[in-house]
Amino acid sequence: MSPDNGKLLDTPFTRQVGIEVPMICGAMYPCTNPELVAAVSEAGGIGIIQPISLTYVYRHDFREGLRGIRKITSKPIGMNVLIEKSSKAYHDKMVRWLDIALEEGVRFIITSLGKPDWVVERVHAAGGLVYHDVTERKWAEKGMDCGVDGLIAVNNRAGGHAGALSAQALYDALAGYKLPLICAGGIGSEQDFVAALQMGYAGVQMGTRFIATRECGASETYKNAIVAAQEQDIVLSERITGVPVSVIATPTVRRLGLKAGFLARWLLRGRKTKHLMRTLYTLRSLWQLKRASLDTSGDNDYWQAGKSVAGIHAIEPAGEIIRHYATAARQR
Ligand SMILES: Cc1cc2nc3c(=O)[nH]c(=O)nc-3n(C[C@H](O)[C@H](O)[C@H](O)COP(=O)(O)O)c2cc1C
């Protein structure tokens, strides 16, 4: 095929957000640290801040953390707003973080879960953009009713909370909405990146690939486990958060099994108990995942990763990954 001089890289997403490479480093609890966000944005993609990771794992004051990123790059950065209204204290905290991010010049927000109406209202008033994570049409329509500007299509190969549909099936389900569509899940090589853009996606969101980078604050043990893992080593486990999360099938994961216990499942379903159970699960999982991501001993081998491990063969600088992927897209 002949070089297309970057046509694949020039998409509605890059034009809207003002970046050079249609690549998002997705928010990752507990792996997103300021250095990773800054490195991705500086190299022409866009890094997304995960506020709980920034403040709880990496112990930054939220505003100071953003200013730290600004010392490394002046290019666009984004923030993840996880919508969870069951706890008022959590909701109020997220509203405050969003307001600080807008005050500090962040203009690209990715919402996950729930109804993003209050986020869209605040971000649009500041002249920014909101993209919404979706796994199927129903959530896309909910997001569009709230006025979101783009959709992140989370497929069945994604790290974190995976969807149920393949990248192609999700594209076919969502392309008719005429919003920029980002492919999230399973991108771990230059070929995967090019294939997603050729499918018609306006960009990709990658998580797992960016954990195995020099800048990511996760332990070398965790990064090496990603490099060593094969696609068949990735399983969905309910043991940590109560809903299926994509993890590496390490000895601990195999020993614990993949299903939540009977009592936990029953309490998670109960009308009166489910909010309390979710809160308990969330608090426990935040602590466990933080410990597992930073511990270098290998004893806490509870590591989230997606099937994109198949294409990841080395720990590399984030900027180099972006440059190699962009070069591959230019040569198509
Ligand atoms: C360790 C890990 C943590 C994640 N945490 C979050 C999160 O806090 N918020 C979110 O919206 N998505 C989260 N995700 C999803 C990513 O932002 C991204 O959509 C996903 O990793 C893409 O799939 P990939 O890992 O195959 O590249 C997480 C993914 C991973 C691997």
The ligand as an SDF file (V2000), in Angstrom:
LIG
                    3D

 31 33  0  0  0  0  0  0  0  0999 V2000
   -5.3210   -1.2540   35.0300 C   0  0  0  0  0  0  0  0  0  0  0  0
   -6.4930   -0.6080   34.3510 C   0  0  0  0  0  0  0  0  0  0  0  0
   -7.2520    0.3040   35.0560 C   0  0  0  0  0  0  0  0  0  0  0  0
   -8.3180    0.9780   34.4520 C   0  0  0  0  0  0  0  0  0  0  0  0
   -9.0100    1.9320   35.1490 N   0  0  0  0  0  0  0  0  0  0  0  0
   -9.9660    2.6730   34.5330 C   0  0  0  0  0  0  0  0  0  0  0  0
  -10.5740    3.7670   35.2060 C   0  0  0  0  0  0  0  0  0  0  0  0
  -10.2680    4.0810   36.3390 O   0  0  0  0  0  0  0  0  0  0  0  0
  -11.5280    4.4700   34.5320 N   0  0  0  0  0  0  0  0  0  0  0  0
  -11.8820    4.1460   33.2500 C   0  0  0  0  0  0  0  0  0  0  0  0
  -12.7660    4.8120   32.6910 O   0  0  0  0  0  0  0  0  0  0  0  0
  -11.3040    3.1300   32.5780 N   0  0  0  0  0  0  0  0  0  0  0  0
  -10.3350    2.4070   33.1860 C   0  0  0  0  0  0  0  0  0  0  0  0
   -9.6820    1.4140   32.4840 N   0  0  0  0  0  0  0  0  0  0  0  0
   -9.9600    1.2310   31.0480 C   0  0  0  0  0  0  0  0  0  0  0  0
   -8.9500    2.0090   30.1780 C   0  0  0  0  0  0  0  0  0  0  0  0
   -9.0980    3.4000   30.3150 O   0  0  0  0  0  0  0  0  0  0  0  0
   -9.0730    1.6220   28.6830 C   0  0  0  0  0  0  0  0  0  0  0  0
  -10.3520    1.8710   28.1880 O   0  0  0  0  0  0  0  0  0  0  0  0
   -8.7460    0.1460   28.4510 C   0  0  0  0  0  0  0  0  0  0  0  0
   -7.5780   -0.1910   29.1620 O   0  0  0  0  0  0  0  0  0  0  0  0
   -8.5350   -0.1660   26.9780 C   0  0  0  0  0  0  0  0  0  0  0  0
   -8.1960   -1.5060   26.8020 O   0  0  0  0  0  0  0  0  0  0  0  0
   -6.6690   -2.0400   26.7100 P   0  0  0  0  0  0  0  0  0  0  0  0
   -6.2240   -2.2050   28.1160 O   0  0  0  0  0  0  0  0  0  0  0  0
   -6.8030   -3.3020   25.9660 O   0  0  0  0  0  0  0  0  0  0  0  0
   -5.8590   -1.0280   25.9730 O   0  0  0  0  0  0  0  0  0  0  0  0
   -8.6470    0.6970   33.0940 C   0  0  0  0  0  0  0  0  0  0  0  0
   -7.8720   -0.2460   32.3970 C   0  0  0  0  0  0  0  0  0  0  0  0
   -6.8020   -0.8840   32.9990 C   0  0  0  0  0  0  0  0  0  0  0  0
   -5.9700   -1.8580   32.2100 C   0  0  0  0  0  0  0  0  0  0  0  0
  1  2  1  0
  2  3  1  0
  2 30  2  0
  3  4  2  0
  4  5  1  0
  4 28  1  0
  5  6  2  0
  6  7  1  0
  6 13  1  0
  7  8  2  0
  7  9  1  0
  9 10  1  0
 10 11  2  0
 10 12  1  0
 12 13  2  0
 13 14  1  0
 14 15  1  0
 14 28  1  0
 15 16  1  0
 16 17  1  0
 16 18  1  0
 18 19  1  0
 18 20  1  0
 20 21  1  0
 20 22  1  0
 22 23  1  0
 23 24  1  0
 24 25  2  0
 24 26  1  0
 24 27  1  0
 28 29  2  0
 29 30  1  0
 30 31  1  0
M  END
$$$$
